[in-house]
Amino acid sequence: MAPTIDIIRHAQASHNIHGGHIRDAILTDDGVVECHLLRETFPFGSKVTNIVSSPLRRAIDTAILGVLPLVDNHIKVKLLPDLQEISPAPSSTGIPKSVLSSQYSGVHNLDMDDLDEYWYRKGFNTPYAPVVDRVEARARSARQYLRMLARTAIEAGKDDAHIVVVTHGEFAHWLTGDFRGVSETRNSGWRNTECRSYQIRDIFGSGHSDPELVETGESIERRNGPLFYFVMNAFTIFSPRNIATRRVIDYGEIFRAQERLSLHQANEEPEQLDDEPDISDDGWIDMDESN
């Protein structure tokens, strides 16, 4: 038996209802209820060895409300910036570490050690820019981190460990390499608080290799998916991956336009600009609004 990676999309947040202009959207009342349902139905709580979450608040709160009460009290929610959402819309732009620390000062099981103060910046000189190769790189980095956690569990004699990951609907496809459900009208096939379970193929491969996540048969059956399916040709223009790729490119084009607008309005030279332009609320349609 090998450790299992349980990947969960966050619960409903305010941007799902009101749009992408809301900075670092928080859970709605319905989202809180979804977390309570997740806590009642998540079957692996006693086997969880790690919880890793995006540092966006809707993911943090989903982890705290939906999973943390089920696990041993020594387990912390590790905030990993690689798991943040792809879009640079306000709704998927986080807040400084110092502000997060203040807002979650009463939560003692929260590990922010991997965050720097401005972890959320998505300028083109950062690892989190809306550029396809950067998205692929951080998805690979996240997989390598999960492989390290799985190896640590095995070394501790916990071959049946479950490692929980709380992230976002769009990034989950890049993390898993499974783009089914992506379309011109939806950026994700994942439902709110949906959990899919994976194991790592070649778990003891080279540390620099790219681990492959393989969904378990039990997980596929749990979400009523086919046990065997045909993968659409990756080179066809209508493939879900190509649609997802085009969407990331569109994010980058909008972001560059916002940078140019900020530059024009400030009448500054490009080298004088911070890497966090004043992102206008206009022009953003955060596809994560889909439930």
C-alpha positions as CSV (number, residue, x, y, z in Angstrom):
1,M,0.0,0.0,0.0
2,A,1.2,3.6,-0.7
3,P,0.1,6.9,0.8
4,T,-2.9,8.6,-0.8
5,I,-3.1,12.3,-1.8
6,D,-6.6,13.6,-1.3
7,I,-7.1,16.8,-3.3
8,I,-10.1,19.0,-2.3
9,R,-11.4,22.1,-4.0
10,H,-12.4,24.9,-1.6
11,A,-16.0,25.5,-0.5
12,Q,-18.2,28.2,-2.0
13,A,-16.8,31.8,-1.6
14,S,-18.2,35.2,-2.1
15,H,-16.7,35.6,-5.6
16,N,-18.6,32.5,-6.7
17,I,-21.7,34.6,-6.2
18,H,-20.7,38.2,-6.7
19,G,-17.8,38.1,-9.2
20,G,-14.1,38.3,-9.5
21,H,-13.7,41.9,-8.2
22,I,-13.6,40.8,-4.5
23,R,-10.1,40.6,-3.1
24,D,-9.2,37.2,-1.7
25,A,-12.8,36.1,-1.4
26,I,-13.9,34.5,1.9
27,L,-16.5,31.7,2.4
28,T,-20.2,32.4,2.1
29,D,-22.6,31.0,4.7
30,D,-23.4,28.2,2.2
31,G,-19.6,27.6,1.9
32,V,-19.4,27.1,5.7
33,V,-22.2,24.6,5.5
34,E,-20.3,22.8,2.7
35,C,-17.3,22.6,5.0
36,H,-19.5,21.0,7.8
37,L,-20.8,18.4,5.2
38,L,-17.2,17.7,4.2
39,R,-16.2,17.1,7.8
40,E,-19.1,14.7,8.2
41,T,-18.4,12.7,5.0
42,F,-14.6,12.7,4.7
43,P,-13.7,9.1,5.6
44,F,-9.9,9.3,6.1
45,G,-9.5,11.6,9.1
46,S,-7.8,9.1,11.4
47,K,-5.2,8.4,8.7
48,V,-4.3,12.0,7.8
49,T,-0.6,12.8,8.3
50,N,-0.5,16.2,6.6
51,I,-2.8,19.0,5.5
52,V,-1.4,21.4,2.8
53,S,-3.4,24.4,1.6
54,S,-3.4,27.3,-0.7
55,P,-2.8,30.5,1.3
56,L,-6.0,32.1,-0.2
57,R,-8.5,32.5,2.6
58,R,-11.3,30.4,1.1
59,A,-8.9,27.4,0.9
60,I,-7.5,28.0,4.4
61,D,-11.0,28.2,5.9
62,T,-12.1,25.0,4.1
63,A,-9.1,23.2,5.6
64,I,-9.7,24.6,9.1
65,L,-13.5,23.9,9.1
66,G,-13.7,20.8,6.9
67,V,-10.6,18.7,7.7
68,L,-8.6,20.0,10.7
69,P,-11.2,18.9,13.4
70,L,-10.9,15.3,12.1
71,V,-7.2,14.9,12.6
72,D,-4.7,14.6,15.5
73,N,-4.2,17.9,17.2
74,H,-0.5,18.0,16.4
75,I,-1.1,18.2,12.7
76,K,-0.9,21.7,11.2
77,V,-2.3,23.3,8.0
78,K,0.7,24.0,5.9
79,L,0.3,27.0,3.6
80,L,2.0,26.4,0.3
81,P,2.0,29.3,-2.2
82,D,2.4,26.9,-5.2
83,L,-1.2,25.9,-4.5
84,Q,-2.8,29.3,-5.1
85,E,-5.2,29.9,-7.9
86,I,-3.9,30.8,-11.4
87,S,-6.0,33.9,-12.3
88,P,-4.5,37.3,-11.2
89,A,-8.1,38.6,-10.7
90,P,-8.6,40.3,-7.3
91,S,-10.6,37.3,-6.1
92,S,-7.6,35.1,-6.6
93,T,-5.0,37.6,-5.3
94,G,-4.1,37.0,-1.7
95,I,-3.1,39.4,1.2
96,P,0.3,39.9,2.9
97,K,1.6,37.4,5.3
98,S,1.5,39.9,8.2
99,V,-2.3,40.5,7.6
100,L,-3.0,36.8,7.3
101,S,-1.1,36.2,10.6
102,S,-3.2,38.9,12.3
103,Q,-6.5,37.5,10.9
104,Y,-5.7,33.9,11.9
105,S,-3.9,34.8,15.2
106,G,-6.3,32.5,17.1
107,V,-5.6,29.5,14.9
108,H,-2.6,27.7,16.4
109,N,-2.5,24.8,13.9
110,L,-1.5,27.0,10.9
111,D,2.0,26.9,9.5
112,M,3.0,30.0,7.4
113,D,6.8,29.3,7.4
114,D,6.8,28.9,3.6
115,L,5.2,32.3,2.9
116,D,7.1,35.5,2.4
117,E,5.3,38.8,3.0
118,Y,4.2,39.3,-0.6
119,W,3.7,35.6,-1.6
120,Y,0.6,36.5,-3.6
121,R,2.2,38.8,-6.2
122,K,1.7,37.5,-9.8
123,G,3.9,39.9,-11.7
124,F,5.8,38.5,-14.6
125,N,9.0,38.4,-12.6
126,T,7.4,36.0,-10.1
127,P,6.9,32.2,-10.1
128,Y,3.1,32.8,-9.9
129,A,2.7,34.8,-13.1
130,P,-0.2,33.8,-15.4
131,V,2.2,32.2,-17.9
132,V,1.8,28.6,-19.0
133,D,5.3,27.4,-18.2
134,R,5.2,29.1,-14.8
135,V,1.9,27.3,-14.0
136,E,3.4,24.0,-15.1
137,A,6.5,24.6,-13.1
138,R,4.7,25.3,-9.8
139,A,2.3,22.3,-10.4
140,R,5.5,20.2,-10.8
141,S,7.0,21.7,-7.6
142,A,3.8,21.0,-5.7
143,R,3.8,17.4,-6.9
144,Q,7.4,17.0,-5.8
145,Y,6.6,18.4,-2.4
146,L,3.7,15.9,-2.0
147,R,6.0,13.1,-3.0
148,M,8.4,14.1,-0.3
149,L,5.6,14.0,2.2
150,A,4.5,10.6,1.0
151,R,8.1,9.3,1.3
152,T,8.3,10.6,4.8
153,A,5.1,8.8,5.7
154,I,6.4,5.6,4.4
155,E,9.7,6.0,6.3
156,A,7.6,6.4,9.4
157,G,5.8,3.2,8.7
158,K,2.6,4.8,7.6
159,D,2.1,3.3,4.2
160,D,-1.7,3.9,4.5
161,A,-1.3,7.7,5.2
162,H,-3.6,10.3,3.6
163,I,-2.1,13.7,2.7
164,V,-4.8,16.3,2.2
165,V,-4.4,19.1,-0.3
166,V,-6.9,22.1,-0.4
167,T,-6.6,24.1,-3.5
168,H,-8.7,25.7,-6.3
169,G,-10.8,24.3,-9.2
170,E,-8.6,25.6,-12.0
171,F,-5.2,24.8,-10.5
172,A,-6.4,21.3,-9.5
173,H,-6.4,20.4,-13.2
174,W,-2.8,21.5,-13.7
175,L,-1.8,19.7,-10.5
176,T,-3.3,16.4,-11.5
177,G,-2.8,16.6,-15.2
178,D,-6.5,15.7,-15.7
179,F,-8.3,18.4,-17.6
180,R,-11.7,16.7,-18.0
181,G,-14.5,19.0,-17.3
182,V,-12.7,22.1,-18.5
183,S,-14.7,23.9,-21.3
184,E,-15.2,27.3,-22.9
185,T,-17.7,28.1,-20.1
186,R,-16.1,26.4,-17.1
187,N,-12.6,26.6,-15.9
188,S,-13.0,23.5,-13.7
189,G,-14.8,20.1,-13.6
190,W,-14.4,20.1,-9.8
191,R,-17.4,20.8,-7.5
192,N,-17.0,22.8,-4.3
193,T,-15.4,20.7,-1.6
194,E,-15.1,17.7,-4.0
195,C,-12.4,15.3,-2.9
196,R,-10.5,13.2,-5.4
197,S,-7.8,10.7,-4.3
198,Y,-4.5,9.9,-6.0
199,Q,-1.4,7.9,-5.5
200,I,2.1,8.7,-6.8
201,R,3.5,6.6,-9.5
202,D,7.2,5.8,-9.0
203,I,7.2,7.3,-5.6
204,F,10.9,6.6,-5.1
205,G,12.0,8.2,-8.4
206,S,14.7,10.9,-8.7
207,G,14.1,13.9,-6.6
208,H,14.2,16.1,-9.7
209,S,11.8,14.0,-11.7
210,D,8.2,15.0,-12.2
211,P,5.9,12.7,-10.2
212,E,2.7,11.5,-11.8
213,L,-0.5,11.5,-9.8
214,V,-2.8,8.6,-10.7
215,E,-6.4,8.7,-9.5
216,T,-7.5,5.7,-7.5
217,G,-10.2,3.4,-8.8
218,E,-12.2,4.0,-5.5
219,S,-12.0,7.8,-6.1
220,I,-13.3,7.5,-9.7
221,E,-16.2,5.3,-8.6
222,R,-16.9,7.7,-5.7
223,R,-17.5,10.6,-8.1
224,N,-19.3,8.3,-10.6
225,G,-16.6,8.7,-13.3
226,P,-15.8,5.9,-15.7
227,L,-13.2,3.5,-14.6
228,F,-11.6,3.6,-18.0
229,Y,-11.9,6.5,-20.4
230,F,-10.5,7.8,-23.6
231,V,-8.3,10.8,-23.3
232,M,-9.0,13.4,-25.9
233,N,-6.0,14.0,-28.3
234,A,-3.9,16.7,-26.6
235,F,-3.1,18.3,-30.0
236,T,-6.7,18.9,-31.1
237,I,-7.8,22.5,-30.8
238,F,-10.9,21.4,-28.8
239,S,-9.1,19.4,-26.1
240,P,-9.7,20.5,-22.5
241,R,-6.0,21.0,-21.9
242,N,-5.8,23.4,-24.9
243,I,-8.8,25.3,-23.6
244,A,-7.1,25.6,-20.1
245,T,-3.9,26.7,-21.8
246,R,-5.6,29.4,-23.8
247,R,-7.3,30.6,-20.6
248,V,-4.0,31.1,-18.9
249,I,-2.7,33.0,-21.9
250,D,-5.8,35.2,-21.8
251,Y,-5.1,35.9,-18.1
252,G,-1.6,37.0,-19.0
253,E,-2.8,39.3,-21.8
254,I,-5.4,41.0,-19.5
255,F,-2.7,41.4,-16.8
256,R,-0.3,43.0,-19.2
257,A,-3.0,45.4,-20.3
258,Q,-3.6,46.3,-16.7
259,E,0.1,46.9,-16.1
260,R,0.2,49.2,-19.2
261,L,-2.9,51.1,-17.9
262,S,-1.3,51.5,-14.4
263,L,1.9,52.8,-16.1
264,H,0.0,55.2,-18.2
265,Q,-2.0,56.5,-15.3
266,A,1.0,56.9,-13.0
267,N,3.1,58.3,-15.9
268,E,6.1,56.2,-14.7
269,E,8.7,54.2,-16.6
270,P,8.4,50.4,-16.5
271,E,11.5,49.8,-14.4
272,Q,10.0,52.1,-11.7
273,L,6.9,50.0,-11.3
274,D,6.3,47.5,-8.5
275,D,5.5,44.0,-9.6
276,E,2.0,44.4,-8.2
277,P,0.1,46.7,-10.5
278,D,-3.2,48.3,-9.5
279,I,-5.5,45.6,-10.9
280,S,-8.7,47.2,-12.0
281,D,-12.0,45.5,-11.0
282,D,-13.1,45.9,-14.6
283,G,-12.5,43.3,-17.3
284,W,-12.1,40.4,-15.0
285,I,-14.5,37.5,-15.2
286,D,-13.2,35.0,-12.7
287,M,-14.3,31.6,-14.1
288,D,-14.0,30.2,-10.6
289,E,-17.4,31.8,-10.1
290,S,-18.9,28.5,-11.5
291,N,-20.1,26.1,-8.8
